[in-house]
């Protein structure tokens, strides 16, 4: 009988790829989805569906026990919300509730992998250093603070836990970084201000692979930074993408004061409408940060992490998918 893994956030961008990686490893996949989730893209995959109530620890314990779950990869979360309290509830409290529910299984639950984010530690303020697992966390967004709180909540959980902090994830089915590709495809290449930036990226298939592999690394505990291991300046993404798209794009820089004013207007307006803002003053700090470069030596050593995609090959894969599926 195959071992069973519960994957939360299964209907999402990353969750879909984790499911595929888990199936390839021969695991029996249980996909946690919401009742209103769009799961059409999962229809042809051999998965079982679970509907979890993250407010009810006892009910989750019952579901985990009845389905004899061996492993959990927790990728569910919210990336856009209107208040810190909402981020904290979904990303931190619900993570703790799931972990506490799993804790009741005792030794029957072999491992939990939590997908955190590099936003939990935040960017560096200079160009000389790299972010390591020992870097003092200083998240600059509500999302990052909620992920850091989730990590702290897991510190005293009595089950083996691995925490992954991926940087900006891109790849097939992504809709966030895809905005950059779509903008370039329209002939525009905009930037916020004129400053040096060192950026990091990671392809979704590499994140999915390391998430699944981490389940079987018995001695891998604690936090791991996840990037493709390279450093990129702020123009390399568009330089590569424009060539692959075979597009000329007008490169221009929007003055920072103007962007700050726009962010304030959007933040205020969406606050009245009780809708998450596409960009706000906090998000602007993240987008304009100087240094997101990471040291991934710990993940390489303890998780056998070996990224298969750099930005060139990763964008080739992504853009080919976007074209094939008529996104562009």
C-alpha positions as CSV (number, residue, x, y, z in Angstrom):
1,X,0.0,0.0,0.0
2,X,1.3,3.4,-1.0
3,X,2.0,6.0,1.7
4,X,-0.6,8.8,1.9
5,X,0.1,12.6,1.7
6,X,-2.3,15.4,2.4
7,X,-1.6,18.4,0.3
8,X,-3.4,21.6,1.3
9,X,-3.9,24.5,-1.2
10,X,-4.3,21.8,-3.7
11,X,-6.3,23.8,-6.2
12,X,-3.8,26.6,-6.3
13,X,-0.8,27.3,-8.5
14,X,1.9,25.7,-6.3
15,X,-0.5,23.0,-4.9
16,X,-1.1,21.6,-8.4
17,X,2.6,21.1,-9.0
18,X,3.2,19.6,-5.6
19,X,0.4,17.1,-6.4
20,X,2.1,16.1,-9.7
21,X,5.5,15.7,-7.9
22,X,3.9,13.6,-5.2
23,X,2.2,11.3,-7.7
24,X,5.5,10.9,-9.6
25,X,7.0,9.7,-6.2
26,X,4.3,7.0,-5.9
27,X,2.4,8.7,-3.1
28,X,-1.3,8.4,-2.7
29,X,-2.5,12.0,-2.8
30,X,-5.3,13.5,-0.7
31,X,-6.0,17.0,-1.9
32,X,-7.5,19.5,0.6
33,X,-9.7,22.0,-1.3
34,X,-12.5,24.4,-0.5
35,X,-16.1,23.6,-1.4
36,X,-16.0,26.5,-3.9
37,X,-12.5,25.7,-5.3
38,X,-12.1,25.4,-9.1
39,X,-10.7,21.9,-9.4
40,X,-11.3,21.2,-13.1
41,X,-7.5,21.1,-13.7
42,X,-7.2,18.3,-11.2
43,X,-9.9,16.2,-12.8
44,X,-7.5,13.9,-14.6
45,X,-5.2,13.4,-11.7
46,X,-5.6,10.4,-9.4
47,X,-6.4,12.2,-6.2
48,X,-8.8,12.0,-3.3
49,X,-10.5,15.2,-2.1
50,X,-10.8,16.3,1.5
51,X,-12.7,19.4,2.7
52,X,-11.1,20.7,5.9
53,X,-12.5,23.1,8.4
54,X,-9.4,24.8,9.7
55,X,-11.4,26.1,12.7
56,X,-12.1,22.6,14.0
57,X,-9.1,20.7,15.2
58,X,-11.0,17.7,16.4
59,X,-12.7,17.3,13.0
60,X,-9.4,17.6,11.2
61,X,-7.9,15.0,13.5
62,X,-10.8,12.6,12.7
63,X,-10.3,13.1,9.0
64,X,-6.5,12.6,9.2
65,X,-7.0,9.4,11.3
66,X,-9.8,7.9,9.2
67,X,-7.8,8.4,6.0
68,X,-4.6,7.2,7.6
69,X,-2.5,10.2,6.4
70,X,1.2,9.6,6.7
71,X,2.5,13.1,5.6
72,X,1.3,16.6,5.2
73,X,2.4,19.4,2.8
74,X,0.7,22.6,3.9
75,X,0.7,25.0,1.0
76,X,-2.6,26.7,1.6
77,X,-2.7,30.4,2.5
78,X,-3.8,33.8,1.5
79,X,-1.5,36.3,-0.4
80,X,-4.0,39.2,-0.6
81,X,-6.1,40.5,2.3
82,X,-7.3,43.8,3.6
83,X,-6.2,43.5,7.2
84,X,-3.3,41.9,9.1
85,X,-5.8,40.0,11.2
86,X,-7.0,38.1,8.1
87,X,-3.5,37.2,7.1
88,X,-2.8,36.0,10.6
89,X,-5.9,33.9,10.8
90,X,-5.4,32.1,7.5
91,X,-1.7,31.9,7.3
92,X,-0.8,31.5,11.0
93,X,-3.7,30.3,13.1
94,X,-5.0,27.8,10.5
95,X,-1.5,26.4,10.1
96,X,-1.3,26.0,13.9
97,X,-4.7,24.3,14.0
98,X,-3.8,21.8,11.3
99,X,-0.5,21.0,13.1
100,X,-2.2,20.6,16.4
101,X,-4.8,18.3,14.7
102,X,-1.9,16.3,13.2
103,X,-0.1,16.1,16.5
104,X,-2.9,14.0,17.9
105,X,-1.9,11.2,15.5
106,X,1.3,10.7,17.4
107,X,3.9,8.7,15.5
108,X,1.4,7.8,12.8
109,X,2.0,11.2,11.2
110,X,5.6,11.0,9.9
111,X,6.3,14.5,8.7
112,X,4.8,17.9,8.0
113,X,6.3,20.3,5.4
114,X,5.1,23.9,5.7
115,X,5.4,26.2,2.7
116,X,6.4,29.6,4.2
117,X,7.9,32.4,2.2
118,X,11.1,34.4,1.9
119,X,8.8,37.3,2.8
120,X,8.9,36.0,6.4
121,X,12.5,37.1,6.7
122,X,12.2,40.1,4.4
123,X,14.9,41.7,2.1
124,X,18.3,42.9,3.0
125,X,19.1,46.6,3.0
126,X,22.5,46.4,1.3
127,X,24.0,44.5,-1.6
128,X,27.0,42.9,0.1
129,X,25.3,40.0,2.0
130,X,23.0,37.1,1.3
131,X,19.9,36.0,3.2
132,X,20.6,32.9,5.3
133,X,18.5,30.9,7.7
134,X,20.3,32.8,10.5
135,X,19.3,36.3,9.1
136,X,17.3,38.2,11.7
137,X,13.7,38.3,10.3
138,X,12.4,41.8,9.4
139,X,9.3,41.2,7.2
140,X,8.1,44.4,5.4
141,X,4.5,43.2,4.6
142,X,1.5,41.9,6.5
143,X,1.8,38.7,4.4
144,X,5.4,38.3,5.5
145,X,4.6,38.9,9.2
146,X,1.8,36.3,9.1
147,X,4.2,33.7,7.6
148,X,6.8,34.5,10.3
149,X,4.1,34.1,12.9
150,X,3.2,30.7,11.4
151,X,6.8,29.6,11.6
152,X,6.9,30.6,15.3
153,X,3.7,28.7,16.0
154,X,5.2,25.5,14.6
155,X,8.3,25.8,16.8
156,X,6.8,23.7,19.6
157,X,4.8,21.2,17.6
158,X,5.7,17.6,18.6
159,X,5.8,16.3,15.0
160,X,8.8,16.3,12.6
161,X,8.5,19.6,10.7
162,X,10.3,21.1,7.7
163,X,9.7,24.8,6.8
164,X,10.5,25.9,3.3
165,X,11.0,29.6,2.5
166,X,10.7,29.9,-1.3
167,X,11.5,33.3,-3.0
168,X,9.3,34.6,-5.9
169,X,7.8,31.5,-7.5
170,X,7.0,31.4,-11.2
171,X,6.1,28.8,-13.8
172,X,3.2,27.3,-15.7
173,X,-0.2,28.3,-14.2
174,X,1.2,31.3,-12.3
175,X,-0.9,34.4,-12.5
176,X,1.2,36.9,-10.4
177,X,4.6,37.0,-12.1
178,X,2.7,36.2,-15.4
179,X,1.5,39.9,-15.2
180,X,5.1,40.9,-16.0
181,X,5.2,38.5,-19.0
182,X,1.8,39.8,-20.3
183,X,2.9,43.4,-19.9
184,X,6.1,42.7,-21.9
185,X,4.1,40.9,-24.5
186,X,2.1,44.2,-24.9
187,X,5.4,46.1,-25.6
188,X,5.8,47.7,-22.2
189,X,8.7,47.2,-19.7
190,X,8.0,49.4,-16.6
191,X,10.1,49.8,-13.5
192,X,9.6,51.5,-10.1
193,X,12.2,54.2,-9.7
194,X,15.8,53.9,-10.7
195,X,17.8,51.8,-8.2
196,X,20.0,48.8,-8.1
197,X,18.3,45.6,-7.2
198,X,19.4,42.0,-6.7
199,X,16.6,39.6,-7.1
200,X,16.0,35.9,-6.7
201,X,13.5,33.5,-8.4
202,X,12.6,29.9,-8.3
203,X,10.7,27.7,-10.7
204,X,7.5,26.1,-9.3
205,X,8.6,22.6,-10.3
206,X,11.8,22.9,-8.2
207,X,9.7,24.0,-5.2
208,X,7.3,21.1,-5.7
209,X,10.2,18.7,-6.0
210,X,11.9,19.8,-2.8
211,X,8.7,19.9,-0.9
212,X,8.0,16.2,-1.7
213,X,11.6,15.1,-1.2
214,X,11.7,16.8,2.2
215,X,9.1,14.3,3.4
216,X,11.7,11.6,3.3
217,X,14.6,13.5,4.8
218,X,14.4,12.2,8.4
219,X,17.0,14.5,9.8
220,X,15.8,17.7,8.0
221,X,14.2,19.9,10.6
222,X,13.8,23.7,10.8
223,X,13.9,26.3,8.1
224,X,15.4,26.3,4.6
225,X,15.7,29.0,2.0
226,X,14.6,28.0,-1.5
227,X,15.8,29.8,-4.7
228,X,17.4,28.7,-7.9
229,X,20.8,29.7,-6.4
230,X,21.5,32.6,-8.7
231,X,21.5,36.4,-8.4
232,X,19.7,38.5,-11.0
233,X,19.6,42.3,-11.5
234,X,16.3,43.9,-12.0
235,X,16.4,43.9,-15.8
236,X,17.4,40.2,-16.4
237,X,13.8,38.9,-16.2
238,X,12.5,41.2,-18.9
239,X,15.7,40.8,-21.0
240,X,15.2,37.0,-21.2
241,X,11.4,37.2,-21.6
242,X,11.5,39.7,-24.4
243,X,13.8,37.5,-26.4
244,X,11.6,34.5,-25.8
245,X,8.5,36.4,-26.7
246,X,10.2,37.9,-29.7
247,X,9.0,41.3,-28.7
248,X,10.4,44.8,-28.5
249,X,9.3,46.6,-25.3
250,X,9.6,50.2,-24.2
251,X,11.6,50.3,-21.0
252,X,10.7,53.2,-18.7
253,X,11.0,54.1,-15.1
254,X,8.1,55.5,-13.0
255,X,9.3,58.0,-10.4
256,X,9.0,56.6,-6.8
257,X,7.0,59.5,-5.5
258,X,4.4,59.0,-8.2
259,X,4.2,55.2,-7.4
260,X,3.9,56.0,-3.7
261,X,1.0,58.3,-4.4
262,X,-0.7,55.8,-6.6
263,X,-0.2,53.1,-3.9
264,X,-1.8,55.3,-1.3
265,X,-4.8,56.1,-3.5
266,X,-5.4,52.4,-4.3
267,X,-4.9,51.4,-0.7
268,X,-7.4,54.0,0.5
269,X,-10.0,53.3,-2.2
270,X,-9.8,49.6,-1.8
271,X,-10.1,50.0,2.0
272,X,-13.4,51.8,1.5
273,X,-14.5,49.0,-0.8
274,X,-13.2,46.3,1.6
275,X,-11.1,44.8,-1.2
276,X,-7.4,43.8,-1.2
277,X,-5.3,46.3,-3.1
278,X,-3.1,45.2,-6.0
279,X,-0.4,47.4,-4.7
280,X,-0.1,49.3,-1.4
281,X,2.6,51.1,0.5
282,X,3.8,47.9,2.2
283,X,3.9,45.9,-1.0
284,X,5.9,48.8,-2.6
285,X,8.6,48.3,0.0
286,X,8.9,44.7,-1.0
287,X,8.9,45.4,-4.8
288,X,11.5,48.1,-4.4
289,X,13.8,46.3,-1.9
290,X,17.5,46.2,-2.7
291,X,18.5,42.6,-2.0
292,X,16.6,39.3,-2.1
293,X,19.6,37.0,-2.7
294,X,19.8,33.9,-0.7
295,X,22.3,31.3,0.4
296,X,20.8,27.9,-0.3
297,X,23.7,25.8,0.9
298,X,21.7,24.4,3.8
299,X,18.9,23.2,1.5
300,X,21.4,21.6,-0.8
301,X,23.2,19.8,2.0
302,X,20.3,18.6,4.1
303,X,17.4,18.3,1.6
304,X,19.6,17.3,-1.4
305,X,18.0,20.3,-3.2
306,X,19.3,20.6,-6.7
307,X,17.4,23.3,-8.7
308,X,16.8,22.1,-12.3
309,X,15.8,25.6,-13.7
310,X,17.6,28.9,-13.8
311,X,15.7,31.9,-15.0
312,X,16.6,31.3,-18.7
313,X,15.3,27.7,-18.8
314,X,12.5,28.4,-16.4
315,X,11.1,31.2,-18.5
316,X,11.5,29.1,-21.6
317,X,9.3,26.4,-19.9
318,X,6.8,29.0,-18.6
319,X,6.3,31.0,-21.8
320,X,6.0,27.8,-23.8
321,X,3.1,26.8,-21.5
322,X,1.5,30.3,-21.7
323,X,1.6,30.2,-25.5
324,X,0.3,26.6,-25.7
325,X,-2.6,27.3,-23.4
326,X,-3.4,30.7,-25.1
327,X,-2.7,32.9,-22.1
328,X,-0.7,35.0,-24.5
